[in-house]
């Protein structure tokens, strides 16, 4: 049901557990970038490798601020390289409801919303 809702909105979902390092990019998230589900590994490093070089430092800063407890949620607007080599601008968000001290115990909702295509 949730997957169909995301397909309707054009958003993609992703999940990253900072305690285990395990990431999952759901099918719609992969399709947004022009990949078939089996063409894009469920690995956060693969996602980060596709972040535009001019946006990478800010994305890393935003993730660090969130996972260190400096901010209540993660929100990052950045460009990602698509399969065809073009760049897609979008907003990645993540929020937790469970915390251990100042650190998120488990993310509960993560999305990537495409906002347009840009050439680098």
Protein Blocks (a to p, Z undefined) as FASTA:
>chain_A
ZZmmmmmnopacddddfknopacddfklmmmnopafklpccdfklmmmmpcfklmmmmmm
mmmmmmnopambdcdddddddfkopacddddddddfbdghjacfbdfbdcdddfbdcdZZ
